[in-house]
Amino acid sequence: MGFDWDSFDAVQIGVASWPPDEVVEDGRARTEWLLHTLRDVSSEGLRALSTQDLSQLASGMSFEVGVLGPRTLAVTSFCAADMPGPVRLGAAARFWTFIDEHVSRISMIGEQHRVVFPEFMRQRRQLVENIPRPARNAWLWLALIRSEPLLAALRGKQSRSDRLLSALRESDHDAKMADYFAHVLPPARGAGEKPPFGQGHEIRRLMDMAIEFGIRGTRNGSVDSMAYSTERAFDALCVLDRIAGSGAGGEFSTQEDIAWFDDAVQLAESGIVTSAMNDRSLEFCVQLAKVCSRKDVSAALRGEE
């Protein structure tokens, strides 16, 4: 499917780049980086990795892979030294897709989240396309509801995520969700006020975009808008993780990266929000509200860091 880049804030879309490399004796460029996965690499994943001829995955590029830990793969790639960066990214995308689909879902490639790579932008949009049209809005609302405790903390209010999750079962939930999120945050600043700054403002800016494009997508059916909305909500959770100093494996951004994918797969199969999906989102919201209530996090969200 095509991605309408002109409809989005190009400054906000992260740019994927090729990491530094070195030219080895045979004249090829060798590049090393780590792949972090969202879940532990299973025995089935290791078997798929050991039986796949990695040299056949991408034209002009070969790979060597080693397992460093339960969620970490060490990757070395080899290609012609004069292969341009964008071509390298395109070739490597086929390798990443194999790892993501057959070994374990990728969380980060080097120091960059998967969300900045076009291959995974396309994957997200295709997964949303697979959801029956009547259920796509529910997928979007679930993602925004999981970020609602963060929105509540920005305005110093109690989270209403439990009520919102209950409202998803009502026939007129689209109108209620759109109305709530359209008014959940007050205007960013009045005329003559100094522009806000800090990590709390960055979260506010990202969530403003998530809400704007999310509501737009539910109204006009744009899969691009829905996907873009959830990508910006993910970015906001990444900023929160930096503020809160979440431990490895417990970051809210990591949990959200698992949740949106699982929601999409399950909605494509069932077409309805199941109790398991609702419970998973509620547990996420409870933990997020707890972290946002910490004094240090609350101060940072208010711009007092």
N, C-alpha and C positions, 0 to 999 in steps of 0.2 A: 504494500500500500504506500501511497505517496505521503510525504510529510510536508505540510504547508508551513515552511519556515518563516514566511513573511507575516504570518499571523501572530508571531510571538516576539517577546523581548529578547532580541539576539544577545544583548549584553549579559542576560541572566543565564543563558544556556552555556554550560561549561564546555571548554574546548579540550578534547582529548589530545594528548601529545605522546610522541614516542620517547622512551627514556634514553639516557646517554648510552652509547655503545662503544666498542673498541674493535679495531680491525686486527684480525688474527693473521697468522703466517700465510694462510692460503688466500688471503685477500678478501675474505668474507667478513661481514660485520657481525660481531657477537653481542647480543644484548641479554642482560640478566634482570629479572624482576621476580617479585613474589605475587602469587595469586592467593587471595584470602577468600574462603568460601563461607557461605551462610550457615552451613551445617557440617558436621564431621563427614569426612570422606568415608563412605561405606565400603565394605568388602566388594560389593558389586561394582562400585565406582572404580576401585583399584583394579579389578579384573578387566573392566572396559579399557582402562588406561594402559594396562600391560599388553593387551591383545591388539590395540589399534596401531597401525603404522602411521606415526605422527608425520612422517615425511610426505605423506600423500594428502594431508589435510589442506595445505595451502600451496599454491603454485609459487615456486621461487623461494620458499621459506621452509626450514626444517626446525624441529623442536626437540629438546630434551627436558624431561620432567622428573622431579624427585619430590617425595613427600617429606616435608619438614616437621609436620605435626598434624593433629586431628583436623585442623581447618586451614592449613597452609601448604601450598605447593610452590616449589622453587622451579622456575622456568628459565631455560636458556634457548634463545632463538638464533638462527644463522640465516643470513641472506646476503645478496650482493651489496657491497659497500655503497654503491651509487643508487640503490633503490630509494626513491623519495619517501619521506615520512608518511604522507597520506596513503601511498601504495602499501607500505608496511602495515599500517593500521588495517587496511582492507584485507590483506592476506591473513593477518593475525586474528581478525574477527571470526574467520572460519574455525580456527583453533579454539578460541574462547567459546564459541557456540557449542563445539563438541564437549568441552569440559563442563559447560553449564548444563547441557542436556543429558550427558551420559555419566559424568563423574560426580559433580556436586555443584549446586548453584553458586555462581561467583558473587562475592560481595565487593571486593576491591581488586583492581589491577594496578600493581605498584602502589602508589600513593593516591590513586584516583578512584572514586566510587564508580561503579558500573553505570550509574545514571548519566554520566557525561559522554558515554560512548554511543555513537549512532546505532550500532548493532542492537544494543539493549533498549534504546528508545523504540526502535522498530518492533522488538520483541514485545514490549509492554503494549504497544498499540495493537499488535496482532492478537494478543491475549484478550484485550477488551473487545475487539471485533468478534471474537468467538463467543462472547456472552450474548444470550438472546437479548434483543433490543430492549424489551420491557425491564430487564434486570440490570442493564448497564448503569442506570442512575443509582441503584442501590450500591453497586460497587464503589462509585464515587463518594456517595454519602458516608459509607463505612470508613473510608480513608479520612475524610474530613472530620468525622466524629472522633476518630482516634487522636486527632490533633486538638480537639476542642478543649481539653484541660489546659493546654498551653495558651489557647486564646483566652480562656477564663483568667488565667494567671496574669496575662498581660493587662487586663483591666481590673485586677484585684477582686474578682468575683469567684463564687463557688461554681464548680463544673456542673453542667447539666447533661453530661454525656449519657448517663443512665436513662434519662427521660427521652433523649434523642433516639437512642437505640430502641426503646419501646415504641416510639412514634413511627419507626420504620415499618411496623406491622400494619399501620393504618392506611386506608385507601388513598387519603389525600396527603401522604407523607412528602411528596415532592414539593408541594406548595409550602408546607410547614418548614421543611429543611431550608429551602431557598430563602424564606423570610427570616429564619433565625440567623443563618450565616451572613445574610446581607446586612444585618444590623448588629452583629455580635461585637464588632469593634467600632468605637467612635471615630470621627474624622481624625486623621493623623496629627494635624496641627492647624491652628487658626492663622489668619492673615497676620503678618507681622511677627509671628513667633519664630524663634531660632529653630533651624532644622534639627531634629533629634539625631542622636548618634549612639553608638555602642551596639553590643550584641543583641540587646532587647529590641532595638530598632530594626536590626537586620532580620530578626525573626518576624517582626511585625510586617516588614516589607514583603517578605517571602509569603507569609500567610495572606496578605492582601491579594497577591497574585493568585495564590491557590484558590481563594474564595471566588475571585472575579472569573477566572477561567472555568472553575468547577460549575458555578451557576450557569455560565454561558453554555457549557457543554450539555448540561441536563436540559436546557431549553431548546437548543438547536440540534441536539443529537451528535455533536462533533466529538468523535473519539480522540482526535488530536487535543482538543481543549481539556477533556477529562484526564487524559494521560499527563498532559503538561501540568495540570492542577496538582495531581498526586506527586509529581516530581518535585514541585516547589514545596509541598508539605514535607516531603522527605528531606529536602535541603534545610528546612526550618528545624527539623528534629536533629540534624547533624550539628547545627549551631548549638542547640540545647545540650547535646552530648558534650560539646566542648566546655560549656558553662558548668555542667554538673560533674564532669570528670568521671563518667560512667566507666566501669571496668570492662575489660575485653570480653566480648561475647554477650554483654548485658545492655549494650547501647540501644536506645529507643529507635534509632535509625535502622539498626540491624533487624530489630523485631518488626518494624514496619515493612522492611524489604521482604521479609518472609510473609507477612500478613496480606499485603496487596496481591501477591502472586497466588497464594493459596485461595484467597477470596475469588480471584478471577477464574481459577481452574474449577472451583466448586460451583460457582454460579453458572459457568458454561455447562456443567453437568446437570445441575438441579433447577436452575432458573429462579431459585428462591433463597432468601437469607435464612439459613438454618440456625437452630439453637446453638450449635457448636461455633458457628461464625460469630454470632451475637456474643456468646460467652467469652470468646477469645478477645474480641474488641473491648468488652467491658473490663476484663482483667488488665489489658493494656492501659486503659484509661485510668483505672485505680492506681496503678503504679506510676503513671505519668503525673497525675495530680499530687501524689505523695512527694515526688521529687520536686515539682514546681513549688511546693509549699515550704521547702527548705529556705532558711533565711538568706543564705548566700545566693541561691538561684533566684529567689524572689527579688532580691536587690538588683541583680544583674538584669532581670527582665524589666525592671522599672528604670534602668539606666543609672543605677547608683553604684555600679562596680568601680 
